[in-house]
Structure formats: C-alpha cells, structure tokens
Amino acid sequence: MSPKTYTIEDIEFNGQPALRLAAPNGASATIALFGGQLLSWITPDGRERLYLSERAVFDGSQPIRGGVPVCFPQFAQLGDLPKHGFVRTREWTVSARRTGDDYALATLEISDDELTRALWPHFFRLELTVMLEADRIDLELCVVNEGEEAFSFTGALHSYLRLTQVEDAALEGVHGYTYRDAVLGDREVRESGTQLVVESEVDRVYRNVGRPFLLQAGNYSLGIHQRDFPDTVIWNPWVDRCNQIDDLPLDGWRRFLCVEAAAADNPVTVEPGEEWYGRQTLVVV
C-alpha cells in the first residue's frame, strides 16, 4: 500500500548517500549529499524530468553529470577557480528535513574550510533547500557571508531538463532578451524570436531575465520560473561537443536541454553578515 503522506528517507543512490523525498501521488525527488545535487525528479505521471547521464561517475572523483549541479562561487571559466567552482565535488550535510500534508522539504548545507579558503579566501555558508509538492519542485540557494569583508560570486543551478529529442523541443519566453553567445565568440545578440529551437550547439547567457519560460515538446510541457537569479543560461552541446565529453554518451546531447538559473554575467555581491537567496521552480503545466 502506498503512503498517504509525504515522506523523506535516507537511501543510497549508485553508492552515494542520498535523500529521497516522496509524495503520495507518486512524485519523488532524490538528492545526493555529494555536491548537494538534485539527481532525480519524477512527476505523478511517472515521468523522469531530469537528465542523468548513463556515464555519470559516482565515485567522488569528479562532478556527477546531470540532475541539478550547484555551481559556486564561479560559473564556468569566468575566473581562476576550477570550472563551475568547487562545491559540486564536495560533501554536503543535511541540516533540515520537514514534511507536511502537501510537501516534503530538505535543506543541505556546506561551509568554507581550509581547502576552500586556499582557493577562494572567504568565509561562507551555502544552503540548498529542495521542496517537493504535487506537481512542482522548488530549489532555493542561500549564500551567507560569514566573514568581515564583502565577496562577489557567480554561479548557477545547472538544471539538466530531460527530453526525448531536443530537436522536437521549443523554449518559449526568450523574446526581447539580450544574450551573450559563447558559440559565436561571446557575441552580444538581442533575441528577436518568440522561442528557441535547438538545431546546433547552444551556449547562451540571457541577461536580466524577469519572465518565466515554457519548455514544450509534444505532450511534454514544463514551466520554468526563477527569482533573484539575474541570468538564465541555455546549453546543449549538440553532436561534436558531446563527443568530447567523456561522461556523456554519444547521443546524450539529444536527451536534455540545460535551462539554468544563474548569476553568470551579472555577479552577486554579499556584504558581511548578509544573505542572498535565489530560486528556480519547475512546474508541470
């Protein structure tokens, strides 16, 4: 008999300690402590909404390819730190877990230590809160400055959204935004179309995003909302770039589109003793 309430349980996922949040309608979410990373979100229809590479590595030697990696305190190669920062390859701890009649919520956190301060000399604490509801999931990142000097960071919730064929998908809501196109040598482009269709490699940073997006493909429809993250990164490696990524299968490019709530081209500054929050919400529509 299936449970009639929301539950949270400790599990192992491919050898990694994890939490599983579950709803009575069949929805679930799986969060790995390694990287503080959401790896799975299954909606009530039984459909997996996040892409996790079949070649993902789970031994702790490198980031896990797929799900929603947390990029902090550097996005991509926009600085001297390792690509996408260092928290996605470190262990997080569970600091809170709660369930109610209509939700399950878990918070994971990580703080600076000698190794992080050797790379980035700041005192910080990150909290990632994941809340599962009937037909939606919320991810909220909290950045706390625990030092005596202000710091600035770039970062993202690097969401890999699962698709059957990315060529059949369209992302609506991009019209009018300016973006930096890495494929075109970081050229500045103003989006004139009403939707983005993936027909080749895509690597764009849309700036000052204020509207939700809608990802559609056949009978698939997903609303994507973000709050306080100033940018949205859209990424798909397509064929040639995918072939250069060891932990993606050759056809992996076809199975996802990354739509990332980000502070990429617009860094965020956090004053001493202050906190910053950013959120991404995925909703079945």
C-alpha positions as CSV (number, residue, x, y, z in Angstrom):
1,M,0.0,0.0,0.0
2,S,1.4,3.4,-1.0
3,P,1.9,6.0,1.8
4,K,-0.8,8.7,2.2
5,T,1.6,11.3,3.4
6,Y,4.8,12.9,2.2
7,T,8.0,11.1,3.3
8,I,11.7,11.6,3.5
9,E,14.1,8.7,3.7
10,D,17.9,8.1,3.7
11,I,19.0,6.0,0.8
12,E,22.0,5.1,-1.3
13,F,22.0,6.1,-4.9
14,N,24.7,4.5,-7.0
15,G,26.8,4.1,-3.9
16,Q,26.3,7.7,-2.8
17,P,24.4,8.7,0.4
18,A,21.2,10.5,-0.6
19,L,17.7,11.6,0.5
20,R,14.5,10.5,-1.2
21,L,11.5,12.8,-0.9
22,A,8.3,11.1,-1.9
23,A,4.6,12.3,-2.4
24,P,1.5,10.1,-2.0
25,N,0.7,10.8,-5.7
26,G,3.9,9.1,-6.9
27,A,6.1,12.1,-7.3
28,S,9.6,11.9,-5.9
29,A,12.9,13.6,-5.7
30,T,16.4,12.3,-5.0
31,I,19.2,14.5,-3.6
32,A,22.8,13.3,-3.3
33,L,24.9,14.6,-0.4
34,F,27.9,14.7,-2.8
35,G,27.6,18.1,-4.4
36,G,24.3,18.8,-2.7
37,Q,22.8,17.8,-6.0
38,L,19.3,17.0,-7.1
39,L,19.6,13.9,-9.2
40,S,16.0,12.9,-10.0
41,W,12.6,14.5,-10.1
42,I,9.8,12.1,-11.0
43,T,6.3,13.6,-11.5
44,P,3.0,11.9,-10.7
45,D,2.7,10.6,-14.2
46,G,5.9,8.5,-13.6
47,R,8.0,10.6,-16.0
48,E,11.6,11.5,-15.0
49,R,12.0,15.2,-15.6
50,L,15.8,15.5,-15.1
51,Y,18.5,14.1,-17.2
52,L,21.2,12.0,-15.6
53,S,23.9,10.7,-17.9
54,E,24.3,6.9,-18.1
55,R,28.0,7.6,-18.0
56,A,27.9,9.7,-14.9
57,V,30.7,9.0,-12.3
58,F,29.6,8.4,-8.7
59,D,32.9,7.6,-7.0
60,G,33.5,11.2,-5.9
61,S,36.4,11.8,-8.3
62,Q,34.5,14.3,-10.4
63,P,31.2,16.1,-10.6
64,I,28.1,14.0,-11.3
65,R,26.9,14.7,-14.9
66,G,23.2,15.6,-14.8
67,G,20.5,16.5,-12.4
68,V,21.0,20.0,-10.9
69,P,24.6,20.6,-10.0
70,V,25.2,23.7,-7.8
71,C,27.9,26.0,-9.4
72,F,29.6,28.2,-6.8
73,P,31.5,30.5,-6.3
74,Q,32.4,30.7,-10.0
75,F,30.3,29.9,-13.1
76,A,32.1,28.1,-16.0
77,Q,35.6,29.6,-16.6
78,L,34.7,33.1,-15.5
79,G,37.7,33.3,-13.1
80,D,40.7,31.5,-11.8
81,L,38.8,28.7,-9.9
82,P,38.0,25.2,-11.2
83,K,35.2,25.3,-13.7
84,H,31.9,25.9,-12.0
85,G,33.6,26.3,-8.7
86,F,34.2,23.7,-6.0
87,V,31.1,22.9,-4.1
88,R,29.8,20.3,-6.7
89,T,32.6,18.0,-5.8
90,R,32.4,18.2,-2.0
91,E,30.2,16.5,0.6
92,W,27.3,18.5,2.0
93,T,25.4,17.8,5.2
94,V,21.6,17.6,5.9
95,S,20.6,20.5,8.1
96,A,16.8,20.2,8.0
97,R,14.0,17.9,6.8
98,R,10.3,18.5,7.1
99,T,7.1,17.1,5.8
100,G,3.5,18.3,5.8
101,D,0.2,17.5,4.2
102,D,1.2,18.8,0.8
103,Y,5.1,19.0,0.8
104,A,8.4,17.4,1.7
105,L,11.4,19.7,2.3
106,A,15.1,19.1,2.8
107,T,17.9,21.5,3.3
108,L,21.6,20.6,2.7
109,E,24.5,22.9,3.6
110,I,28.2,23.4,3.2
111,S,30.7,25.8,4.6
112,D,34.2,27.0,3.9
113,D,37.2,25.1,5.3
114,E,41.0,25.3,4.8
115,L,40.8,23.8,1.3
116,T,38.2,26.2,0.0
117,R,39.8,29.2,1.6
118,A,43.1,28.2,-0.1
119,L,41.2,28.6,-3.4
120,W,38.8,31.4,-2.5
121,P,39.7,33.3,0.7
122,H,36.2,33.9,2.0
123,F,34.1,32.6,4.9
124,F,30.7,31.4,3.6
125,R,27.8,29.0,4.1
126,L,25.6,27.7,1.4
127,E,22.2,26.2,1.9
128,L,20.2,24.4,-0.8
129,T,16.6,23.8,0.1
130,V,14.6,21.4,-2.1
131,M,10.8,21.3,-1.7
132,L,8.7,18.7,-3.4
133,E,5.0,19.3,-4.0
134,A,2.3,17.5,-6.0
135,D,3.3,18.8,-9.5
136,R,6.3,21.1,-8.8
137,I,9.7,21.3,-7.3
138,D,11.5,24.3,-5.8
139,L,15.2,24.7,-5.4
140,E,16.4,27.7,-3.3
141,L,20.1,28.5,-2.9
142,C,21.0,30.7,0.1
143,V,24.5,32.3,0.2
144,V,25.6,33.5,3.6
145,N,28.7,35.8,4.1
146,E,30.1,34.8,7.4
147,G,33.3,36.9,7.1
148,E,34.2,40.5,7.7
149,E,34.6,41.5,4.1
150,A,32.1,41.6,1.2
151,F,32.5,39.0,-1.5
152,S,31.2,38.6,-5.1
153,F,30.3,35.3,-6.8
154,T,29.0,33.9,-10.0
155,G,27.1,30.6,-10.0
156,A,24.1,28.7,-11.1
157,L,21.6,25.9,-10.5
158,H,22.7,24.0,-13.6
159,S,19.4,22.1,-14.4
160,Y,19.5,19.3,-17.0
161,L,15.9,19.0,-18.2
162,R,15.2,15.6,-19.7
163,L,13.8,15.4,-23.2
164,T,13.1,12.5,-25.6
165,Q,14.6,14.5,-28.5
166,V,15.9,18.0,-28.0
167,E,15.2,18.7,-31.7
168,D,11.5,18.4,-31.1
169,A,11.5,20.9,-28.2
170,A,10.9,24.6,-28.1
171,L,11.7,27.0,-25.2
172,E,9.2,29.9,-25.1
173,G,9.8,33.2,-23.3
174,V,13.1,34.3,-24.7
175,H,11.8,37.2,-26.8
176,G,13.4,40.6,-26.3
177,Y,16.3,39.5,-24.1
178,T,19.9,40.2,-24.8
179,Y,22.3,37.3,-24.6
180,R,25.9,36.5,-24.8
181,D,26.5,33.7,-27.3
182,A,29.6,31.7,-26.5
183,V,29.3,29.7,-29.7
184,L,29.7,32.9,-31.7
185,G,32.7,34.1,-29.7
186,D,30.8,35.8,-26.9
187,R,28.9,38.0,-29.4
188,E,26.1,40.1,-28.0
189,V,22.7,39.3,-29.6
190,R,19.2,40.5,-29.0
191,E,16.7,37.8,-29.2
192,S,14.1,38.6,-31.8
193,G,12.3,35.2,-32.0
194,T,9.5,34.1,-29.7
195,Q,11.0,30.8,-29.0
196,L,14.4,28.9,-29.0
197,V,14.6,25.8,-31.1
198,V,17.8,23.7,-30.8
199,E,19.3,22.9,-34.2
200,S,23.0,23.1,-33.3
201,E,25.2,23.8,-30.3
202,V,23.7,26.3,-27.9
203,D,25.6,28.1,-25.2
204,R,23.9,31.4,-24.2
205,V,23.6,33.6,-21.2
206,Y,20.4,35.6,-21.3
207,R,20.6,38.6,-19.1
208,N,18.2,40.4,-16.7
209,V,15.6,37.7,-17.0
210,G,12.3,38.6,-15.5
211,R,9.7,36.3,-17.1
212,P,9.1,32.5,-16.8
213,F,10.0,30.1,-19.6
214,L,7.9,27.3,-21.0
215,L,9.6,24.2,-22.4
216,Q,7.4,22.2,-24.8
217,A,7.8,19.0,-26.8
218,G,4.8,17.1,-28.0
219,N,2.7,16.3,-24.9
220,Y,5.6,17.5,-22.6
221,S,5.1,20.9,-21.1
222,L,7.2,22.3,-18.2
223,G,7.1,25.8,-16.7
224,I,10.4,27.2,-15.5
225,H,10.5,30.1,-13.1
226,Q,13.4,31.8,-11.4
227,R,13.7,34.5,-8.7
228,D,16.6,36.8,-7.9
229,F,19.0,35.0,-10.2
230,P,19.7,37.7,-12.8
231,D,20.6,35.5,-15.7
232,T,19.5,32.3,-17.5
233,V,22.0,30.0,-19.2
234,I,20.7,27.8,-22.0
235,W,23.1,25.0,-23.0
236,N,23.1,22.0,-25.3
237,P,26.4,20.6,-26.6
238,W,25.0,19.1,-29.8
239,V,26.9,16.3,-31.6
240,D,30.5,17.4,-31.9
241,R,30.8,18.9,-28.5
242,C,29.1,16.0,-26.9
243,N,31.6,13.6,-28.4
244,Q,34.3,15.5,-26.5
245,I,32.7,15.0,-23.1
246,D,33.7,11.6,-21.6
247,D,30.8,11.3,-19.2
248,L,28.1,11.8,-21.8
249,P,27.0,9.0,-24.2
250,L,27.3,9.8,-27.9
251,D,23.6,10.5,-28.2
252,G,23.4,12.3,-24.8
253,W,23.0,15.7,-26.4
254,R,19.6,14.6,-27.7
255,R,18.2,13.8,-24.3
256,F,18.4,17.2,-22.5
257,L,18.4,20.9,-22.5
258,C,20.0,22.8,-19.7
259,V,18.0,25.8,-18.6
260,E,19.9,27.3,-15.7
261,A,19.0,29.9,-13.1
262,A,22.3,31.8,-13.0
263,A,24.4,34.7,-11.9
264,A,26.9,34.4,-14.8
265,D,27.5,37.8,-16.5
266,N,26.0,39.6,-13.5
267,P,27.9,38.7,-10.4
268,V,26.2,39.0,-7.0
269,T,27.8,40.8,-4.0
270,V,27.1,39.7,-0.5
271,E,28.0,42.1,2.3
272,P,29.4,40.8,5.7
273,G,26.8,39.1,7.8
274,E,24.2,39.3,4.9
275,E,22.4,36.6,3.0
276,W,21.4,36.2,-0.6
277,Y,18.6,33.9,-1.9
278,G,18.0,32.7,-5.5
279,R,15.3,30.2,-6.6
280,Q,14.3,28.0,-9.5
281,T,10.9,26.4,-9.7
282,L,9.9,23.7,-12.1
283,V,6.2,23.1,-12.6
284,V,4.2,20.6,-14.7
285,V,1.7,22.6,-16.8
